[in-house]
Amino acid sequence: MSKAARSLNTRAVAAAVIGNALEWYDFTVFGFLTVVIAELFFPSSSDYASILLATASFGVAFVMRPVGGIVLGLYADRAGRKAALSLVIALMTVGILLLAVAPTYSAIGIGAPLLIVLGRLLQGFSAGGEFGSSTALLIEAAPFSKRGFYGSWQMASQAAALLLGAVVGALVTRGLAPEALKSWGWRVPFIVGLIIGPIGFYIRRNLADSEAFLHAKQTARRATLRELFTHHSRDVLCGLGSVVALTVTIYVLISYLPTFAVKELKLPYADSFTAVIVGNLLLMVLSPVTGAWSDRIGRKGLSLWSLVLTLALIYPLFTWLEGGPSVSKLILVQATLSVALSGYYGPFGAMMAELFPANVRSTGLSLAYNFAVMLFGGFGPFIVTWLIRTTGSPLAPTLYVMCGLAVSIVAVACMPAKRHADLDAIRHRTSTQEVR
């Protein structure tokens, strides 16, 4: 591999990781601080109603994700990964800024929740273009035999962002008095996110587009929705179904976990972050390991085993936790599920990207990913809160997650056994030129 190619690989990983981390850090922090945000921006005579409104504002951002995914996905397949990723992180940073400086309901009344919703909509639109563009960039920059390892940094960066969000959340909830947390402390995690934005923008603006994209732009058909659905409708459906397990586990088992631990299990609010930290640390470390493993043994089989194992474990683990709630049990449950899920998270990026050729890769990834995230993830906390209230069972979240896992098992099983060869020809040609 040439020095220029190695440089592109390193910068591609950095560009994908930092923007993806910012997106997930922000969404994670908002989920972790739901209880505080509900009180400050959505006051009500009922705590239940306040939390429903806050989780609905969390979910409304996901309505914009498919819109952003289509618009920014097509932009990435036409103008390039570099242009799309730079625009994404700029919009994302503006959305975080709105949340960081928004006055509370007691200060400006109805304008406060409206600002929160506006910030969430802007973040949803920008986040819609993040996964497709960054995953396409990672896979196209990777040596063909290491796609699983390179693609795993997509999920490792998500776990790292969730870990950072949990650490910051734990610090502000443990280190500040309740009055200080409600007065100004809740803004600190969002301000931390603002520091990441300019760094990510600089890295992305100085990035070069991959050979695979440049080759596809010259030789393949122009990216359109008609082109995508005419030739890749099965791939879109399989991709959408495979995302369901990812999104329900992230938003219910991770983002919603502190709220669940406090409201349903009656555990200390600050201590619940410890379980999230442990779980995401394991995912961050193990995802590259399982991604590299999938380069050797295949992605489909490893992914199916991971999903089936998680499906078998989740209900017994939560039943055991509900029978005698404690922080140590919560940590053990989170750690066990994270280890089981790592076999799916690691190969996920490459498995998804290999469904589509380079000329429609970002669009296909963005469409499949964001529709699934909107339907099953964004409103996951809202649905789970409603299920618990309706059924009276704190185990309701496990049933929701189990349904999502079952959908993804079917989707992954139906995936075509193919790996698009758009990079093979380029890598072979490049290797031949280097030998000469």
N, C-alpha and C positions, 0 to 999 in steps of 0.2 A: 504494500500500500504506500502511495506517495506521501510526502510530507504534507502537501496541500490537502489530500484526502483525510489524513489523520487530524489535521487542524479543523476541517469542516466537521468531522465527527465530534470532536471535543466541544466546539462551539454550539453545535446542534443540540447536544445533550444539555448544555448549560442553558441555552435559550428556551428549550422545552420545559426543563425542570423549574426554572425560576418563575415563569409565567403561570404554569400549571399550579405551582405551590401557592402563588398569590391568590389565584381564584379559589382554591380549596381552603386556604387559610381563612379568607374572608367569610365564606359560606359556613365554615365550621364555627368560627367565633360567634357569628350571629345565632347559630343553633345553640351553642353553649350558654349564651347570655339571654336566652328566650325569657326566662323568669323575670330578669331585671328589665328588659326592654318592654315586656308586656305591661309591667307596672308603670313605667315612665311614659310610654307613648300610646298605650291602649288601655287606659284606666277603665275599670268597670266595677260594679258592685259584687261581681262574681270573679273569683280567681280563675275558675274554669273558662269563663267567657274571655277574659283577658289573654289567657294563654292560647285559646283558639284563634283570636284575632292576630296575635303575634306570629303564631305558626302559619296562619294564612298569608301574612305578609312575607314570610319566609318562602312559602310556596308560590306566591304570585310571580316571583322572579322567574320561575321555571316556565311560565306561560310564554315568556319572551325567548327562552332558550332555543326552541325550534326555529323561530323567526331569525334569530341571530345565527343559528347554525346554517340555515339555507343561504342567507345573504353572505355571510362571511366565509362559508365553505366554498361557494361558487367563486367568491373573490380570490380565495387562496388557490383554487385550481386554475384561475385565469391570470391573475396578477403575480402570483407566487406566494410561497409560504412566508417569506420574509415580510412582505407588505402586509399580509393579513395578521401575522403575529404581532407586529408593531402596533397596528391599529387596535387590536384586541386589548393589549396591556394598557394602552393609553385610556381607552374607555373604562376599563376595569378600575383604574386608579381614580378617575373622576367619581365613579360610583362609591368607592370607599370614602372619598373625601366628604361626600354628602352625608354619609352615615356618621362620620367622625364629628362633624360640626353641627348636626341637626339639633335645634332647641327642643326641649321636651314639651309634652302636652300642657303642663302647668304654665309654661312660658308663652306659647303662641296658640294654644287650643288645637283645633282641627288641622291646622297647618303642619303640626308635628308628625302625625301619622302619614300625612300626604307626602312629606319629604322622605320619610322612610320607604314608602312604597315606590316613589320615584327613583331613589337610589337603588332599590332592589331590581326594578325593571331595567335600569341601565346596566347593572351588573349581570342580569340574566341575559340580555342581548349580547354583551361582550363575551360572557362565558360560553355562549352557544358556539362561538367560533374557535374556542381554545382547544378542546380535545381533538377535533378533526385535524386542525392545522398542525398542532404540535406532534401528534402521533404520526402523521404523514411524514413530517420532517425527520423524526427519530428513525423511522423504518427505512426511509430513503437514504439516510446518511450511514446506515449500518452496513457492515460487511454482510453478505447474504447469509452466511452460516451463523451470524450472531444477532439476527433480528429479534429473537426472543429476549436476549439479554438487554439489547438497546431499548426495546419496547417496554421492558419491565420498569424502566426509570419513569415512565408515565405514572404507573401505580405507586412506585416507591416515593415519587415526589408528592403524590396525594397523601400518602401515609405520613410523610415528613411534615406536610402542611397541617394535617390533623394533629400530629404530635406537637408542633409548635403552638397551634391554637389551644390545645389542652394545657400546655405548660404555661402560656400567658394567662389563660383563664384561671388556672389554679393559683398563680401568683397574685392576681388581683383579688380573687375571692378569699384567699388565705391571708394576704398581707394587708388588706384594707378593712376598716370597720364597715358595717353595713351602710352607714350614712355616707361615708366617703365613696363607697362603691356606687351608690345610687346618684351621688352628686356629680362625680367626674370620673371615677375609676373605670366605669364600663366603657369609656371612650378610649382608654389606653390601648387595648388590643387593636382597634381600628387605626389608631395613629401609627402603631408599629407596622401595620400593613402598608401604610403610605410610604414608608421608607423603602420598601421592596420595589415599588412601581418604577421609579426613575432608573434604578439599576437594571431592571429587566428590559426596559425600553431601550437603553443604551446597547445592551448585548444584542438585542434583536435587530436593531437598526444597522448593526455592523456585521450582520450575518449574510452569507451567500446562499442562493437557492441551490438545491441539490441537482446532480446530473440527471436523476430520474425525472424530476419535474421539467427541466429544460428540454430533455429528449421528448417527453410526452407532449409538451407544448408545440413542438415542431412537427411531430409525426402523427399524433392521435387526434381523434375528434374533439371538438370544443366541449367543455363541461357545460351541460344543461340538465335540468331535471328530467326532461324527456329522454335524454341519453342514458341517464342513471336508471330510470324505471323500465325502459325498454330492454336493456341488456343486463340489468343487475337487480331486478325486483326481488328474487329469492335471496340474494345476498343481503339486501336491506332488511328483509324480514328476519333472517337468521341473526343478523347483527343486532337488531332491535331486541329480539328475544334474549340474546346473550347478555345484554346490558342490564336486564331486569334484576338479576341476582346481585350484580355489582351495586346497583343504586339502592336497593332495599337494605342491603347489609350496611352500606355506608351511612345512610340517612337515619335508619332506625337503630341499628346496633351500636353506632358510633356517635353521630350528631345528637340523636334524641336521648342517648343513654343518661346524661346528667339529669335531664328533666324527669325521666322515668324513675331514676334512683331516688330523687328527692320526693316526688309527688306520690309515687306508688309504693316504693319500698321503704320510704321514710329514713333514708340514709343521709348523712351529712353532705351538703351541697359541694363543698370544697373537696371532700374525700372522693367523691364520685369521679373527679377528673383523673385520679390516679389510675383507675382501670382503663380509661381511654388512653392515657400516656403509655401504659404497658402494652396494650393491644396494638397501637399504631407503631410503637418501636419495633415490635415483632414483624409487622407487615413491611415496614421500611427496610428491615434487614433481610427478610426472607424473600421478598418479591424478586430482587435481582438473582437470587440463588435459583428459585424455581423457573424464572425466565430463561436463564442459561441452561437449566436442565431440559426445558422444553425444546431447545435447539438440538438436543441429542435424542430424546425419546418421542418427540412429537407433542403438539399443543392440545390436540383434541382429547386424547386419552387422559392426560394429566388433569385437564380442566374438568372432565366429567367425574373423575374420581374425587376431586376436591369438592365439587358441588354435592355429590351424593353423600360424602362423609359429613359435610356441614348440615345437610338436611336431616341426617340420622341423629346428629348430636344436639341440635338446637333446643328441641322441646324438653328432653330430659334434663339438660343443663339449667334451663330457666325454671323448670319445676323444682329442682333442687335449690335454686337460689331463692325462689318465692317462699319455699317452705321454712326458711330461716335466714332472712336477709342479713348480710354483713359485708363490709368493705372487702375483706379477704376473699369471700366467695365471689363477689362481683369481679374482682381482679382475675381470679382463676377462670371464670366463665369467659371473660373477654379474651384472655390469653389463649385459651383452648380454641375458641372460634377463629381467632386471628391466625393461628398455626394452620388450621384446617383450610381457611380461605386463601392462604398464601399460594397454594397450588393453582388457584384460579386467577388471582390478581397478577401473578408474575407473567404468565403467557398472554394475558388478556390483550395488551396493546398490539402485539404482533399478530395474534389470531384475528383480531378485528381488521387490522390494516391489510392483511393478506386476502381479504374478501374482495378488494377493489383494486383495479389498475390505477396507475398514477394519474391519468387524466381526469378521473372522477373520485379519487381517493378521499380528499378532504371533504367533498360534498357528501359522499356516501357515509363516511364515518360520522360527520356532524349530524346528518339526518337521523341515522339509526340511534346514535347515542342520545341526542337531545330529546327526541320524542319519548324514548323510554325513561329518561331522567325526569321529564315533565310529568308523565303519567304515573310513574311508580315511586319516584323519589321525592320530588318537590313537595308533594302533598302527603308524603308518607307520615311525617309527624302529626299532621292534622288528622289523617285517617286513623292513626293509632290512638290518638287522644280520644277520638269519637268512639272507637271500638271498645276501649277500656271503660268509658263512661256507659256505653250501651249494654255491654255484656257483664259489667261488674267484675271482670277478671283481669288481673294484671298480666296474665299470660297472653293476652290478645296480640301483642306485637309479634310473638313467635309464629302465630298462625299466618300473619301477613307476610313475614319473611319466608316461611316455608312455601307459601304459594308462589312467591317470586323465584325461589330456588327451583321449584318444579318446572316453571316456565322456561328457565334458562337451560335446564337439563335437556328438555326437548329441543330447544333451539340449537344448542351446541351439537347434539346428536345428529341433527339434520344438516349441519354445515357441510358444504362440498369439500372433499379432500383435495384441495388445490392450493398452490402457492403461486401467485402471479409472477410471471417471468420477466416483467418489465425491467427489473434490476439485473437479472441474470445476464442479459445481453450487454448491458452497460458495463457491469463488473468484468465480464469476460474480455470485452474490447479494451477496457482500461488496463487490465492485467497484461494483455498481449502487448500493448504499447509500452508498458513499463519494462517488460522483458527485452523488447527491442532496444 
